[in-house]
């Protein structure tokens, strides 16, 4: 694999990789080349399962960065462009990302969403799907209403009301998709709790004295409707114990 290192460095540099990132990629390639047990790994043997085994070995060895197959994507893309990558090495993506890409195509193709909106939905639900996606998607089959409520309770606080509502909308959407695709035996979209956002929430809790006076003065007591409005407002003011001077 050493023969491809100079060209790989040139490609990374052309793509705008910083020197430190290039060095990290070269170190990763060197470790991959000598894995396992110091034997030189042929590029034609770089299949997705082999890459996953290599990354699993790095994680087991205590690596804290570049320990997923996504880290090998630049190398695999470079080898693929050269036409020297092994069979089944093209989709060097984690299963969760493959699933989310399918979900994005579902949103744009079958639900009619625009691509930017689909990308927002995918970004919203990625933490939820990643947290529950077990090997081969087996973890999704065990989802329950409690898992969904827990995610919303953790993720929604601190968001603006509109953002929180979009979060639960996207969550209902992906749960429907997972059911349609056979990942879930039944749709759990109804288990997603709603986000409270009442229309009158931003109204002030109380009016200043001057505001109350101007409010009462705005009633035209020369008309029946004005006198009625004045009486209602004055009663509300007095019941609320607001000290306001009634206009003569």
N, C-alpha and C positions, 0 to 999 in steps of 0.2 A: 504493500500500500504506500510505501515511501515514494514510489515513482510519481504518485499523483499529488504529493504534498505541495510542490512549487506552484502548480496550476491552481490548486485549491486556495492557496494563500493569495494569489493574484485575483481570483474570483471574489474572495471575501473583501479584499481591499477595494475592488471596483464597485462592490455593493455598498461601500461606506462603513464597513466594520472598523472599529477603533483597534489600534495595535494590541491593546490588552485583550480584547475579545478574540482577535485572530490568534494570539498566543494560547488562549484557553481552548480554542477549537483544535489547534495543533496538538496540544497535550491530550485532549480527548481522543483524537485520531490515533495518537501513538499508543495510548492505553488499549484502544480497540484493536489495533493492529497486532498487539502482543497477547491478546486474550483469545482463548484461555491458556494458562500454563506456559506462557512464553512462545506459543506457536504463531507464526505469521498467518493472519486471517486473510483469505483471498477475497477480493471485492465481489466475486460472483456468489459468495456465500452470505453476503450481507442481506439477508431477508428480514422482514419485520420481526418474526419470532426470535431470531438471533439477536437483533438489536434490543428487544425487550429483556432477553436473558442477560445481556451485557449490562444494561441499566440496573437490573435487579441485583446483579453482583456488585455494582458500584454502591447502591444503597446499603446493601448488607455490609460493605466495607467501611461504611461511615461517611460516604460522600454527602455533602450538604448542598451541592449545586451541580447542574448539568447531569442529573440522574434520571431523566425521563427520555423517552424516545424522541421527544420534540427537540432535544438538544442536538440530535444527530441529523435533523432535517437539512441543515445547510450542506453537509457532506453528501447525503443521499440525493439531494437535488443536483448537486454538482456531478456526481457519478452518473445520474440518470441522463443529464444533458450530454454527457460524453458517450452514452450508450454502453457503459460497462457495468452497470449495476445488476445485481442478481435478480432472479425472479421474485415477484411479489414484494419488491423493495420500494415501489413507488409510493404507496400510501403510508408514509412514516408519520402516523398520527395516533394519538391516544384514542381509545375507543369512545371516550366521552365526547371528544371533539368531532369524531365521525358522526355520532348520534346528533349532536347539535347542528352540524351542517345539514343533515337530513331534515331536522326540524326547521331550519331556515328555508330550505327549498319547499317544505310543506306550507309554510306561511306565505311565501311569495307565489307558489304555483297553485295551491288549492284554496287558500284563504284570501288571496288577492291583496296582501299587504305589500307596501313598497319595500324595497331592499333596506333603506335606512331604518324603517320601523321594525322590520324583521331583525335587524342587527341589535336594536335596543331590546327587543324581547329576549333574544339569545343571551345578551349580556346580563339581563335581569335574572334569568333562571339558571345560568351556568353554575353558580355556587350550590344551588339546590340539587341539580342533577349530578354534579361531581361528588357531592357528599353521600349520595345514596346509590351511585352506580357501582355495583360490585363486579367481580370478574364475569365477563360475558353478559353484563347487564342483569345478573341474577339478583342483585340487591334491590332493583326497582320493583321486582315482584313482591317484595315484602313491605312495601310502603303502606302506611296507614294514616288515618286522619290526624293522629297525634303528631306524626312526623311533619305533616304539612302545617299544622297550627304552630308547632314549635319554630319552624323556619320563619313564618310570618311574624311571630312575636319577637324574634331576635332581629330580623332584618328591617321591619317597618319603622320601629321607633327611631326618631332622629331625622326621618325623611319629611319633606314637605308632603302635604296631603295628596297633591297630584301625583308625586313620585310614588307614594305608598299605594295609591290606587292602581297605578300602572303596574306596579310589582305584582299585585294579586291578580290583575287581569292576565299578565304574562304567565303567571303560575297556573291559572285555570287553563290557559291555552296549551301549555306544554303537557299538562296532565291529560287533556283530551287527545293530544297527539300520541302520547305514550300508550293510551288505550287503543287507539286506532291501529297503531303499529304492532300491537300484541305484547308490549312490554308489561302492561298492567291488565289483569283479568277484568277489571271494571274501571270506569272513569271515576276519579276522585275529585273532579273539579268542584263538585258541590261541597266538598269538605274544606275548601279555602274560605277562611273568614273574610268578612267585609271590613273595609276601613271606614271608620266614622269620619264624616266631613260635612257637618250641617251647614246649610246655606246662610244661616243667620249667626254663625259663630263669631264673625268679626265685629258684630255690633257692640258699641260701648256699653259698659255695665251701668253707667249713670251719666246724667247730663249736668253741666254746670248751671248755676243759678241763671246766668245771663242767657244761656241756651233755652232754658225752660220758659223764661219770660218772652223771648222772641218767638218760641213755638206757639204760645198762647196768643200772642199778638197777631200771629198770622191767620187766625180764624176771623173771617168776615161775619161779625155778629149782626150785620144788617140783613142777613138772609137766614132762612130756617136751617139750611145745612150748616152754615157757619156757627149758629148758636148751638146746634147739636154737637158739632165737633168740639167747640169750646167747652161745653159741659162735660163731655167724655174725658177730654184731656185734663181738665181741672180736677175731676174726680180722681184720675190716675195719679196726678201730681200730689194730691192731698193724701191718698192712700199710701203713697210711697214716702210720705213725710219729707217731701222736698220743699225747702223754704223758698218759695218764689212769690213775687208780688204780682197779683193779677192785674192786667191792664184795665183801666177804667172804661 
